[in-house]
Amino acid sequence: MRYGMILTAASIRDQIAAAQAAEKHGFHSVWTLEFFHQHGLVRLGAVGAATKRVKVGTAIAYAFMRTPMLAASAAMDVDEITDGRVILGLGSGTRSMNVNWYSMPFDDPPAPRMRDAIGLIRAAFDAQKGGGLSYEGPYYKVRIPQYARPGAPRERIPVYLAGVNKFMIKAAAEVADGLIGHPIYTRKYISDKVLPALEGSSCELAPYVITSIHDNPDVARREARAQVAFYYTTRLYHTILDSHGWRSVGEEISAAFKRMDFKAMEAAVSDEMLDAIAVAGTPDEVKDRIRQWDGLSDHLLLYSPSIGMKPERVQENLLAIAETFGTA
């Protein structure tokens, strides 16, 4: 099993420290996030410059809040900084994120535009040696006769795509090197819906796994439960619950969120639901529970909760993840 770490620490300094701990303990990869208050590709550069061996990726960088050319050039810059260790992970974000956070239009459905964006990004990679760049797709058209990108450490950078619904998962299977699984994927959803859609492709599945470690297992489970509840306030994700017949749970969480009843949100997440999504408990307990992902993926992205947690506790959990799942 290869392990990746999602760098959920709030500060760049703490993300670098967590990445260095993951590298020290033999992790395969570390991944920066993007949100309205953090730039995933800038942080990727900082993490990449502060590490030496571990692969560095974005899980995710928003695809539609910037042009594909900016995503490609940022990935190539950090790939040069890291001597070829970058994985460019892209996601569409929700309509609300695009429109309300970044004042950007959102095409519905987003999967066709995502295919085109990745097509342009790959064209930019392929044109690094010179000779110009010409690309024409349904959404993006670029013509740069003088295009070249000196100093590239390799011909291509892997491109991963995040997906929840069947259309984006299908797009990943068709055009991406990997599918980044959403934190609220259940194992049954992976086995019933995701893996069949990837069958026959060369697309690697790299799912998030919400991971909370504490000597008091009740603390760990409460942290993970709050994170799961937070995600299911978004109705877009409720289709995942259909595999279990839990759609009503998602509706209950959404209703509680509208009332700002956070206790009711967490209470709606049953133990069965929590254990289908996350691993939480003591170090020995989480090492045992992670085995339930065997056969589903050999590259798990371990993801510390952060909802309702103090920054120092998030960092403590990241370091515990590095120590507990380290192979070095």
C-alpha positions as CSV (number, residue, x, y, z in Angstrom):
1,M,0.0,0.0,0.0
2,R,1.2,3.5,-0.9
3,Y,0.1,6.3,1.4
4,G,-0.4,10.0,0.6
5,M,-1.1,12.7,3.0
6,I,-3.5,15.6,2.4
7,L,-1.9,18.7,4.0
8,T,-4.9,20.1,5.9
9,A,-2.9,22.3,8.2
10,A,-4.0,25.9,8.0
11,S,-0.6,27.6,7.7
12,I,2.0,27.1,5.0
13,R,4.6,26.5,7.7
14,D,2.7,23.7,9.3
15,Q,1.9,22.2,5.8
16,I,5.7,22.1,5.1
17,A,6.4,20.5,8.5
18,A,3.7,17.9,7.9
19,A,5.1,17.2,4.4
20,Q,8.6,16.8,5.7
21,A,7.3,14.4,8.4
22,A,5.5,12.4,5.8
23,E,8.6,12.2,3.6
24,K,10.7,11.2,6.6
25,H,8.3,8.3,7.4
26,G,8.3,7.0,3.8
27,F,5.0,8.3,2.4
28,H,4.6,8.1,-1.3
29,S,2.9,11.5,-1.8
30,V,1.8,14.7,-0.1
31,W,-1.0,17.0,-1.5
32,T,-2.0,20.6,-1.1
33,L,-5.5,21.9,-1.0
34,E,-7.2,24.9,-2.6
35,F,-10.0,26.9,-1.0
36,F,-11.2,30.5,-1.1
37,H,-8.4,31.5,1.3
38,Q,-5.5,29.3,0.0
39,H,-3.8,28.9,-3.3
40,G,-3.1,25.2,-3.9
41,L,-0.4,25.7,-6.6
42,V,1.5,28.4,-4.6
43,R,1.5,26.1,-1.6
44,L,2.6,23.2,-3.8
45,G,5.7,25.2,-4.7
46,A,6.5,25.9,-1.1
47,V,6.1,22.2,-0.1
48,G,8.0,21.0,-3.2
49,A,11.0,23.2,-2.5
50,A,11.1,22.0,1.2
51,T,11.1,18.3,0.3
52,K,13.4,16.1,-1.6
53,R,11.9,12.7,-2.6
54,V,8.1,12.6,-1.9
55,K,5.8,13.2,-4.8
56,V,3.8,16.5,-4.4
57,G,0.4,17.0,-5.8
58,T,-2.7,19.2,-5.7
59,A,-5.8,17.6,-4.4
60,I,-7.2,19.6,-5.8
61,A,-6.5,22.8,-7.8
62,Y,-9.6,24.4,-9.3
63,A,-9.7,23.9,-13.0
64,F,-12.2,26.6,-14.0
65,M,-11.1,29.4,-11.7
66,R,-8.0,29.8,-13.8
67,T,-7.2,29.0,-17.4
68,P,-5.7,25.6,-18.3
69,M,-2.6,27.4,-19.5
70,L,-2.0,28.9,-16.1
71,A,-2.5,25.5,-14.5
72,A,-0.1,23.9,-17.0
73,S,2.6,26.6,-16.5
74,A,2.3,26.4,-12.7
75,A,2.6,22.6,-12.7
76,M,5.7,22.8,-15.0
77,D,7.3,25.4,-12.8
78,V,6.9,23.3,-9.7
79,D,7.9,20.2,-11.6
80,E,11.2,21.9,-12.4
81,I,11.6,23.1,-8.7
82,T,11.1,19.5,-7.6
83,D,13.0,17.7,-10.4
84,G,10.0,15.9,-11.7
85,R,7.8,15.1,-8.6
86,V,4.5,16.9,-9.4
87,I,1.1,15.4,-9.9
88,L,-1.4,18.0,-11.1
89,G,-4.8,17.2,-9.5
90,L,-7.7,19.2,-10.8
91,G,-11.3,19.5,-9.9
92,S,-14.3,21.5,-11.0
93,G,-15.6,22.7,-7.7
94,T,-19.3,23.2,-7.2
95,R,-21.4,25.8,-9.0
96,S,-21.5,27.8,-5.8
97,M,-17.7,27.8,-5.4
98,N,-17.2,29.0,-9.0
99,V,-19.9,31.7,-9.0
100,N,-19.9,32.9,-5.4
101,W,-16.2,32.6,-4.5
102,Y,-14.5,33.5,-7.7
103,S,-17.2,35.2,-9.8
104,M,-16.6,32.7,-12.6
105,P,-19.2,31.1,-14.9
106,F,-20.0,27.5,-14.5
107,D,-20.9,25.2,-17.3
108,D,-23.4,22.5,-16.6
109,P,-22.5,19.6,-16.9
110,P,-18.8,20.4,-16.2
111,A,-17.3,17.1,-17.5
112,P,-17.1,18.1,-21.2
113,R,-15.3,21.3,-20.3
114,M,-13.0,19.4,-18.0
115,R,-12.0,17.0,-20.8
116,D,-11.1,20.0,-23.0
117,A,-9.1,21.7,-20.2
118,I,-7.0,18.6,-19.7
119,G,-6.6,18.3,-23.5
120,L,-5.1,21.8,-23.5
121,I,-2.9,21.1,-20.5
122,R,-1.5,18.0,-22.1
123,A,-0.9,19.9,-25.3
124,A,1.2,22.5,-23.4
125,F,3.2,19.7,-21.8
126,D,3.8,18.2,-25.2
127,A,5.0,21.5,-26.7
128,Q,7.7,22.1,-24.0
129,K,10.6,21.4,-26.5
130,G,9.4,24.2,-28.8
131,G,7.9,24.5,-32.2
132,G,4.8,26.4,-30.9
133,L,1.5,25.5,-29.4
134,S,-1.7,25.3,-31.3
135,Y,-4.9,23.9,-29.7
136,E,-8.5,24.1,-30.6
137,G,-11.2,22.5,-28.6
138,P,-14.9,23.1,-27.9
139,Y,-14.1,25.4,-24.9
140,Y,-10.5,26.4,-25.3
141,K,-8.5,27.8,-28.3
142,V,-4.8,28.7,-28.0
143,R,-2.3,29.7,-30.6
144,I,1.2,30.6,-29.5
145,P,3.7,30.0,-32.5
146,Q,6.7,30.9,-30.3
147,Y,5.8,28.5,-27.4
148,A,8.5,26.6,-25.7
149,R,9.3,25.6,-22.1
150,P,13.0,25.2,-21.4
151,G,14.2,23.4,-18.3
152,A,11.5,20.8,-18.1
153,P,12.7,17.7,-16.2
154,R,10.4,15.3,-18.0
155,E,8.1,15.2,-21.0
156,R,4.8,14.9,-19.2
157,I,3.3,15.5,-15.8
158,P,0.6,13.2,-14.5
159,V,-2.8,14.8,-14.4
160,Y,-5.4,13.5,-11.9
161,L,-9.1,14.5,-11.9
162,A,-11.4,14.6,-8.9
163,G,-14.9,13.3,-9.4
164,V,-18.1,12.4,-7.5
165,N,-20.7,11.8,-10.1
166,K,-20.7,9.2,-12.9
167,F,-20.0,11.8,-15.6
168,M,-16.8,13.2,-14.0
169,I,-15.6,9.6,-13.1
170,K,-16.1,8.6,-16.7
171,A,-14.1,11.7,-17.8
172,A,-11.3,10.7,-15.5
173,A,-11.3,7.2,-16.9
174,E,-11.0,8.6,-20.4
175,V,-8.5,11.4,-20.1
176,A,-6.8,11.4,-16.7
177,D,-3.9,9.4,-15.2
178,G,-5.7,9.2,-11.9
179,L,-9.1,9.7,-10.2
180,I,-9.0,11.5,-6.8
181,G,-11.8,10.1,-4.8
182,H,-13.9,12.5,-2.7
183,P,-13.6,12.3,1.1
184,I,-17.1,11.0,1.4
185,Y,-16.7,8.1,-0.9
186,T,-17.8,5.0,0.9
187,R,-16.1,1.7,0.3
188,K,-19.4,0.3,-1.2
189,Y,-19.6,3.3,-3.6
190,I,-16.0,2.6,-4.7
191,S,-16.7,-1.0,-5.3
192,D,-20.2,-0.6,-6.9
193,K,-19.8,2.6,-8.9
194,V,-16.2,3.8,-9.2
195,L,-14.1,0.7,-9.9
196,P,-16.5,-0.5,-12.7
197,A,-16.3,2.9,-14.4
198,L,-12.5,2.8,-14.3
199,E,-12.2,-0.8,-15.5
200,G,-10.2,-1.1,-18.7
201,S,-8.6,2.3,-18.3
202,S,-5.1,3.2,-17.0
203,C,-6.6,5.6,-14.5
204,E,-5.4,5.1,-11.0
205,L,-7.9,5.5,-8.1
206,A,-6.5,7.6,-5.3
207,P,-9.3,8.1,-2.7
208,Y,-9.3,10.4,0.2
209,V,-9.7,8.5,3.5
210,I,-10.8,10.7,6.5
211,T,-8.3,9.7,9.2
212,S,-8.3,10.8,12.9
213,I,-5.9,9.3,15.4
214,H,-6.1,9.9,19.2
215,D,-5.4,7.9,22.3
216,N,-9.0,8.4,23.2
217,P,-11.0,6.8,20.4
218,D,-14.1,8.8,21.3
219,V,-12.2,12.0,20.5
220,A,-11.0,10.6,17.1
221,R,-14.5,9.4,16.1
222,R,-16.1,12.7,17.1
223,E,-13.6,14.6,14.9
224,A,-14.2,12.3,11.9
225,R,-17.9,12.4,12.4
226,A,-18.0,16.2,12.3
227,Q,-16.0,16.2,9.0
228,V,-18.4,13.7,7.4
229,A,-21.4,15.7,8.5
230,F,-19.9,18.9,7.0
231,Y,-19.6,17.3,3.6
232,Y,-23.1,16.1,3.5
233,T,-24.5,19.6,4.0
234,T,-23.9,19.7,0.2
235,R,-26.8,17.9,-1.6
236,L,-24.7,17.3,-4.7
237,Y,-22.9,14.5,-2.7
238,H,-26.1,12.7,-1.5
239,T,-26.1,10.4,-4.5
240,I,-23.2,8.5,-2.8
241,L,-25.6,7.7,0.0
242,D,-28.0,5.9,-2.4
243,S,-25.7,2.9,-2.5
244,H,-26.5,2.3,1.2
245,G,-30.1,3.6,1.3
246,W,-29.0,6.5,3.4
247,R,-30.4,9.4,1.3
248,S,-32.6,10.4,4.2
249,V,-29.5,10.9,6.4
250,G,-28.1,13.4,3.9
251,E,-31.4,15.3,3.9
252,E,-31.4,15.3,7.7
253,I,-27.9,16.7,7.8
254,S,-28.8,19.4,5.3
255,A,-31.9,20.4,7.3
256,A,-29.9,20.6,10.5
257,F,-27.3,22.8,8.8
258,K,-30.0,25.2,7.8
259,R,-30.9,25.5,11.5
260,M,-27.2,25.8,12.4
261,D,-27.8,22.8,14.6
262,F,-24.3,21.3,14.5
263,K,-25.0,18.7,17.2
264,A,-27.9,17.3,15.2
265,M,-25.7,17.2,12.1
266,E,-23.1,15.0,13.8
267,A,-25.7,12.9,15.5
268,A,-27.2,12.0,12.1
269,V,-23.9,10.3,11.1
270,S,-24.3,6.7,12.5
271,D,-21.4,4.5,13.5
272,E,-22.0,2.4,10.5
273,M,-21.9,5.4,8.1
274,L,-18.8,6.7,9.8
275,D,-16.9,3.4,9.5
276,A,-17.9,3.1,5.8
277,I,-16.1,6.4,5.1
278,A,-13.4,7.1,7.6
279,V,-10.9,5.5,9.9
280,A,-10.8,6.9,13.5
281,G,-9.4,5.6,16.8
282,T,-6.2,4.8,18.4
283,P,-3.1,4.2,16.3
284,D,-3.6,0.4,16.5
285,E,-7.3,0.7,15.6
286,V,-6.8,2.8,12.5
287,K,-4.0,0.6,11.2
288,D,-6.4,-2.3,11.5
289,R,-9.3,-0.5,10.0
290,I,-7.4,0.8,7.0
291,R,-7.1,-2.8,5.8
292,Q,-10.7,-2.6,4.7
293,W,-9.5,-0.5,1.7
294,D,-7.3,-3.4,0.5
295,G,-8.3,-4.3,-3.0
296,L,-10.0,-1.0,-3.6
297,S,-6.9,1.1,-4.2
298,D,-3.2,0.8,-3.5
299,H,-2.7,4.6,-3.1
300,L,-4.8,6.0,-0.2
301,L,-4.8,9.8,0.5
302,L,-5.1,10.1,4.3
303,Y,-7.0,13.2,5.2
304,S,-7.1,14.8,8.7
305,P,-10.4,16.3,9.7
306,S,-10.4,20.0,10.5
307,I,-14.0,21.0,11.1
308,G,-14.3,22.3,14.7
309,M,-10.7,21.4,15.4
310,K,-8.0,23.8,16.7
311,P,-5.0,24.2,14.3
312,E,-2.6,22.6,16.8
313,R,-4.8,19.5,17.0
314,V,-5.0,19.2,13.2
315,Q,-1.2,19.4,13.1
316,E,-0.9,16.8,15.9
317,N,-3.1,14.5,13.9
318,L,-1.1,15.0,10.7
319,L,2.1,14.0,12.5
320,A,0.3,11.0,14.1
321,I,-0.8,9.9,10.6
322,A,2.8,10.1,9.4
323,E,4.1,8.1,12.3
324,T,1.3,5.5,12.3
325,F,1.3,4.8,8.6
326,G,4.9,5.4,7.8
327,T,6.9,2.7,6.0
328,A,10.4,4.1,6.6
